[in-house]
Amino acid sequence: MIYLRLIIESFRFAWQALKSNLLRTILSLLGVTIGIFAIISVFTLVDSLERNVRDAMSFVGERVIYVQTQPWSFGPGGRPWWEYLRRPQPTAREFRQLESNLTMAEGIAIFSERGGITVKFRNSSYANAFLSGATYDFNKIREIPIEEGRYFVPQEIESAQNVVIIGHAIAETLFPNQDPLGKQVKINGHQFMVIGVMEKQGENMFGMPNADKQGIIPFGAFSKMYTTGPKGVYATIGLKGREDDQGLQELEYETQGLLRNIRGLRPRDEDNFALNRSEMVAEQVSSLFGVISVAGWVIGGFAILVGGFGIANIMFVSVKERTNIIGIQKSLGAKNFFILFQFLFESVFLSVLGGGFGILLVFLLTLIPQDMLEITLSLSNIILGLSVSAVIGMLSGIIPAVLAANLDPVMAIRSK
């Protein structure tokens, strides 16, 4: 009960100090408000950007290893880029051998992709579509959200039938107000029957390929239209890792050993292929936004430092103005910890109030409508902002609070 009364009394004193010196308080809290606004706004933008980047790059897939000619990140000690051009491309034969021998893969597919494709239906056409030719397990490598119709059956893949799954934007353009399933569309002069339509995904902030503009056909049908290899489009083998394979280490080692054997590499020969993980993209994105977050801390830190000095100044003035009241409280039996807590609570309260205004400004920023970037203020950032404000308030008020608690009651009463 005594602690509740202590908190109520401290809150009352803090509120009175705020009202009696409103202009001084506002000016002093401005630093904390600007600092918290700078930090939380940067963190909110970073979180929103990172989320949008990850969503935009969701086509890479999770727990997937890609067999390709060159690594996604060259890094220190890497080979010159032109040397990667001499490496052999993944082939259908290598895919079949990996499919037969891999034990640590949950799914395996070979696929090839080509942009700038025109899809036609009667007098309508959709330009700049993105066409993928893939084998049956492609839906395990990448998410294929089917809204209407169905996915391929194994027989359609094996016999390279002319069937296609189209994106929402293609279906909306070619088949307004009608059912696209079962209709024949023309791709590169070949007729394909529509068996499925993917769910709408919308534009992403980097214009990366998404399912709305994509068409997927069997890999065999794709190979009939476009030559794969150095003189045509390149193929990629995707391997879906198992849940129990932490870090996909076992799948990587098994794939590396099998590919070296398939390609006839000797023990001392270097790998002439690259095994790229989907986690590489996530790590590079995280490192980039980590640097931006540090910059946010630095920028906001200076403003918070100024705000902390402002709050400390308020507390020193408050102790001086209320020295007589402190003496009266101590003469009536108030303990040192009561006086200490009273001023410390006031300092934290003022700092959190300034931080709260900063978070409010960030929240107002998120209400601005954005087409390509959705900004969201997360609960974790709100808690972070209030926590930083509380710590600043505690550090700024600890010295004035200790001075107030250690005042001699007789001298304090006589001060007025």
N, C-alpha and C positions, 0 to 999 in steps of 0.2 A: 504493500500500500504506500509506503514511504517513497518508493522509487517512482510510482505513478504520480504522486504529488510533486516529486522533484522534476519530473519531465514536464508536467503541466505548468509549474512555476517557471521553468526555464523557457518554455515556449512562449509564455506570456511576456517575460522580459525581452525575449528576442523580437517579438512582434511589436512591442512598444518602442524598442530601439529603432526598428525599421520605419515605423510611422513618424517618429519624432525627427529623424534625419533622412527624410525620403530622398532628396536630391543627392546627398553625399553617398547614401547607400547604393543608389542606382548607378552612379558613376563608378563606384568601387567594384560593383558586381559586373560591370560591363566587360571587364577583362575575362572573368570566368565564363560569362555567356558567350563571348566571341571564341574563347579557347575551346569550350565544349562543342560549340557549333562547328568549328573548323575540324576537330578530330572526328566527331560523330558523322558529319556530312561526308568527310573523306571515306570513313569506314563504310557508310551506307552506300556511297557510290561504288566503292570497290566491291562490296558484296553483290550489289546489283549487276555490275559489269561482269564479275566472275560468274555469276549465275547465268547471265545471258550468253556469255562466251561458251560455258559448258553446255547449255542447251543448244546453241548454234552448232557445236561440234559433237552433238550426241550421235551423229552418223558414224563416228569412229567406233562406237561400241564399248562395252565394258568386259573386262577379263578376256581380251582378244589379243592375239599375236598375229602380225601381218608379215608374210614372207615377201620381200621386195628386193630390189637391187641396191638401194642406198638407204642409210639411216635417216630418220627424221631430224635428228640433231647431229651435226658434224663434230662440234666440240673440239677441245685441245687434242692434238695427236691424231686427228682424223686424216683420212686420205684426201688428195685433191679431188674435186667434184668430177672432173673429166674421167677419172679412173673408174668411177662407178658406172659410167656409160658403157664400159667394155664388158660388164658382167652379164651373164646370160639371164634372160627373163624367166620367171616361173612358167612352167608349161603344164598342159593338161596331163601329160604322162607323170610328171612329178606329183601332181595333185592326186592322181589315182594311187600311186605307190604310198604316199603319205596316208591317204584315206584307209588303205588296207593294213598298214603297219602301226600307226599311232595308237597308243593305248591311253594316253593322258588327255586326249582331246574330247570334249563333249560334242563338238561339231566341227566340220571342216568344209570349206567351200572355196571354189575358185571363181573369180568374177573379173569382169573387165568393164570399163566405163567410158562413155564418150559424150561430150557436150555439144551444144549447137544443133540438136536434132529437131526436125520438123515432123510433127504428128498430124496426119490429115484424116478427116472424116467427111466424105462428100465434098461440099464446097467450103467447109470450115477447116482451119488449120491452127496449130499451136506451135509457134517457133521457139527456138532456144530451150528445148526440153533436154533433160539429162537422162540418157539411156544406160541402163546397167544390164549386162548379161551375166547370169549367175547360175550356180548349181543349187541343189535342193536345200542344203543347210544354210543358205544365205540369210534366212530369217533368224538363225541362231547367232550369226555374226553381227548383224545389224537389226534393229527393231523395224519390223514391217507392220505398221498398224493398219489392219484391214477394216474399212468401214462398211463396204458393200462387197458381196461376192465371196471369193475364197482365195487361198494361196495355191501355189502349184501342187500337183500330185507328182510322185516320183516318175510315173510313166511319161508325163509331159516333158520333164527334164531330160530323161534318158533318150527319148526319141526326138528331141529338139523340135517340138511342135511350135507352131507360130501362135502362141498365146501371150498375153501381156497383162500386167497389173499396172494401172496408171495412177498418177497423183490426182489430188482433189482439184487443183487448178486446171489440169488438162481436161478432166471430166467436165468441169464447170464450163469450160470454153467450147468444147466440142459437142457436148450433149446437154444444152440448157433445157430444163423442164422435161427431160426424158431419161429413161433408164439406160445407162451405158453397157450393162452386162449383156454379153452375147453379140454386141455390135462389132463390125470389122473396121479397124483403123489401118491406115497405110503408114509404114515407117520405112524410109529409104527404099521405096518402091515395092515393099513386101506387105502383104495383108496379114494382120494379126487380130485375133479375136480377144476382146476384153473379158477377162474372167474375174477381175477384182479392182476395187477403187480404194486407195489409201485414205486414211483420216486426214483432215486439214491440220496443217502445222503452222502456217503463217510465215511471214518473212522473218529472217533473223538479222541481227544488227550488222553482220559482216557479209551478207549476201552469199553465204555458203550454201551448197546444195541441200535442198530439203525435199521431203517426200511429195510436196505439192506439185513440183515440176518434173518429177521423176517417172520414168517408165522402166519396168523390170521384165525381162524376157529370159527364156532358157539360154544357158551359155552356148549350147550347140547352135541355136538359131542366131545368136549374136556373132559367132565365129564364121557363119556362112556369109554374113553381110560385111564384116570388117576383119581384116587380117590382123591377127595378134602376133606380136614379136617386135623386133627392132624397127621394121618398116611399117608397122601399123600401131594399133592401140596395145597398151601393156596390160598384162593380166597380173592379178594379185591373189595369193592364197591366204585365206583367213582361217585362223584356228581359235576355237572357243575353248577356254580353259575350264577345268572342273572346279567346283566350289572348294574342295578339300586341298587344292594345290595352291598353297600360300605363295603369293608373288609370281605364280606361273613358272616357278623355277624348273620343276620337273618336266613340264611341257616344253619349255625352251631347250633344255638339255637333250630331250628325246628328239625334238625336231631338228636340232643342230646335227646330232649324230646321224640321223636318217638321211638328211639332205646331203651331208658330206659323202655318205656312202653312195647315194643315188648319182651324185655328180662325179664320183670317182676321184675325190680329193685325197691326196696322200697326207700322212700325219703332220708333215711340216708345212703343208700348204695352208694359206690363209683362207678363211671363208669367202666365197664369192657371192654371198647373199647377205641380206640384213634381216634381222628379226626385230620388228618394231612393235612395241607395246602401246596400247591405248593410254596407259598411265603416263607415257612420256609427255603427251599433250597437257594432261592435268598438272603435271609437275612444272612444266614451263609456264603455264598460266598462273599457278600459285606463286612461283618465284617472282614473276613480273608484278603481280598485285601486292606481293609482300614488300617490294621496294616502295610502291606507292603508299602503302600503309605507314611505313617508317617516315616518309615525307610528311604525312598527315600528323603524326605524333610530334615531329619537329616543329611544324608550323603552329599547331595548336598549343604546343608546350610553352612557347614564348608568351602567347596571350594568357595562358593559365598562370604563368609565373607572375606576370603583371597583376592579374586578378588576385593572386594569393597575397601579394604585397598590399594590395588595396584592402583586402579583408583584414589583414593584420593591422593595418593602420586604423580601420574602424574599431577593432577590438581594443587597441591601446587607448584610443580616444574615449571609448565606452567605459573602460576601467577608470580612467581619470575623472570622467563626469559622474560616475556612480561610486566613487571612493567612500563618500559619506554613508551611502546606503549599505555598502559592504560592511562598514564598521558597525552599523546598527544591527545588521543581520547576525554578525559574529558575536556581538554583545548579547544578543537574545538566544545564543546557543547554536547558531548555524555552524556546522562542521566545515573543515577545509574542502572536503570532497564535494560538498554541496555547492560552494562558491566556484570550485574548479569546474564541475560539471555544468553549472549554469552558463558560464562564459564559453566553455567548449561547445556546448549544445548550440548556443547562439551563433558561433562561428560556423559550425557545420550547417546549421539551418540556412544561414545566409548564402553559403557557398552552393548548397544543393538547390536553393531557389534560383541562383544565377545559372547553374547547370541545367535546371529544368526549363528555363527560358530558351537556352541554347538548343535543347532537344526539341522544344516546340517549334523553333524556327526550321529545324531539319524536317520535322513532320510536315510543316507547311510546304516545304520544298518538294516533298513526295507527292503532294496533291496536284502539282503541275502536270497536265496531261502530256505523255510522251508516246510517240508512235513506235519507235524502235527500241527504246530502253525503258523498262518498267522499274521504277525506283521504289523500294520498300524499306521502311524503317523496321528493323527486327527487334525483338524483345531483348536479345543479347546486347545489342548496341545501346538500347535504352538503359539497361542495367549497368553497362560499362560507363556510360556518361554520368549517371548518378553516383556510381562508386568513385570515379575519379574526382567528382565534385566534393564528395564527402571526405575523401583523403586530403584534398587541398584545404578544405575548411578546417580539418583537424590539425594539420601542420601549421596553418596560418594562425590558429587560435590557441595553440598549446602554450606558448610563452606568455601572452597576455593573461590567460587563465591561471597559470601558475603564479604569476605576480599578484593577481587579485586574491588568490587563495592564501597567499603568505603575508598579506597585509596585517599589520598590528591593529586590532580593533580600536584601541584608544587613539592612536595616531590618525586612523582613518576617519573616526568621528570628528576629530578636531580639524580635519583638513578643510572643512567648510567654514 
